Amino acid sequence: NVGGKLQPFDKIDYREFLNGIVPPRNETEFTIYGPPLELLPESGTVGIFLYDVVTATDVAGTVTEKQNYEWYFTYTTRVASEQVAIKIAKGFMEVGTFQQRMMQAQQEKMQEAMRGR
């Protein structure tokens, strides 16, 4: 929920949660994906909701308790610029290696965009 409006997202955006298990007295970290930054208003509130999270089972593994969780974050966007140095190197690499590095660079770019950089 962003600024009071539900934001659609694909199943791929929350697949980490689908089979996520956090044993008692443990913690885990999940990446949360949302709408592209250019689609967000300049400021607002983001709500993240998890419903029917299993919090207890009996000895047979039957669910005996579920909880709902809600988190709210306020945000403000701002324009930022950053100078970078470009280094050009000549050489050859295998096609597979090139494709892998290009995919890796694209994933890093997407992660930076999701973090609001």
URJO-V262861 format. One line per field, one symbol per residue. ss: DSSP state (A for helix, B for strand, O for the rest). psi: psi as a letter, one per 30 degrees, with the letter a starting at -180 (. if undefined). burial: + if it has 16 or more other C-alpha atoms within 10 Angstrom, else -. Layout:
BEGIN
ss=???
psi=???
burial=???
END
This chain:
BEGIN
ss=OBOOBOOOOOAAAAAAAAOOOOOOOOOOOOOOOOOOAAAOOOBBBBBBBBBBBBBBBOOOOOBBBBBBBBBBBBBBOOOOOOOOOOOOOOOOOOAAAAAAAAAAAAAAAAAAAAOOO
psi=jjhgkkkklleffgfeeegkkjlkglllkkkkkalkeffklelakkkkkklhkkfklaefgkkfkllkkkkkkklkllkklkklkkkkkkaklkeeeeeeeeeeeeeeeeeeeffg.
burial=-+-------------------------------+-----+-----++------------------------------------------------------------------+-+-
END
